[in-house]
Amino acid sequence: MTMAARMLGVVLLLAWPLCIYAGRSVMRRSGSITKASVFQWGILPMLTGAGMLASGNLLWLPAAIVAWVLAIPFQAFMLYGLPPVYGAVIGAELGRVLWSTKGVWTLLAGFAGIICMFIICTVVVAVVTKPPMRTGERHRAKPAGRAQHVTAHGDNGQSASEAKSLVKRMVGLNERGLTEDAAHVCDEIVKRYGECTDSSVLLQVGLALFNKGVALGNRERTADAVAAYDDVILRVGGREELELRSLAAHALINKGAMLFVLRRNPEAAAVYHDAAERCAGHLEPVMRKLRSEALQFESTIYVEAGDRDSAFRLLAEAADACPERLSYMLTDADLRPLASDPRWQSLVQRTHSV
């Protein structure tokens, strides 16, 4: 029985990476990463395998089933409280089996187990909650300098201050992969302040919806992300304040990226063009940079369509809008098919004069 339990423990530990991968896939498809799911898929197989290997006891299996069920109502405790307890038990068992430790040495082995479990769980949570990377850097929706937007604006009244705090909380939840919890905070922000027209409050509402779009895009809920960006554009697109204008333009750029992922290229090109036009004529550095990005991204769609003339025209306009971005633009993998064209060398030459 002891040997069978330890062999099963080894199998569980070897299958642990597969459990993490399967859990990530399940959570990405559902669009929600919860503390319970992280514990169930990322932590529990490792705890059970290590426990059976250390103790040679099959009772760890029914204990794992109970822990799986209890993870739903007691998410926080299971994710942050149970692993150290298991670590102490596993460490003490390993110490007893390997070194026949007794007394204070058993306590030290248990303490070492707690430390190791804390480190392992921290790494697992980071791996499981890390947003998936998309192929093609230029078609991945990017945050609009969230910290800068959240902290740059002055505190204009109690509503703006409260909304700002909620946005910071939402950003933190998104960064930890807790998309569902972050979405609830976003809904609360919109419910409380969605009808307010004060620019400082409206900025926070727009940021909440924008970051919701980023999170949804990273979870491959692309159509929902487009809807979130549309909401941002509807709310702040007609305002003249710089922070609101730049947020609307960035929402359009990210919407274009999502439409490209959906293979709706003509719509994506039109959205990028709209973003570039909204930034035209504005001399602020952030608006010039956003116009350049929008034109660059629009050009890649024409590259894919085989329309090199339009692509080079847009690239030239992008370079005119923000010359300091030209060197970076020429590293875009989506533009590499243009490298054999003589006009590409003209762009390269322009980088030497920037």
Secondary structure by P-SEA (a helix, b strand, c coil): caaaaaaaaaaaaaaaaaaaaaaaaaaaaaccccaaaaaacccaaaaaaaaaaaccccaaaaaaaaaaaacccccccccccaaaaaaaaaaaaaaaaaccccaaaaaaaaaaaaaaaaaaaaaaaaaaacccccccccccccccaaaaaacccccccaaaaaaaaaaaaaaaaaaacaaaaaaaaaaaaaaaccccccaaaaaaaaaaaaaaaaaaaaacaaaaaaaaaaaaaaaccccccaaaaaaaaaaaaaaaaaaaaacaaaaaaaaaaaaaaaacccccaaaaaaaaaaaaaaaaaaaaacaaaaaaaaaaaaaaacccaaaaaaaccccccccccaaaaaaaaaaaac
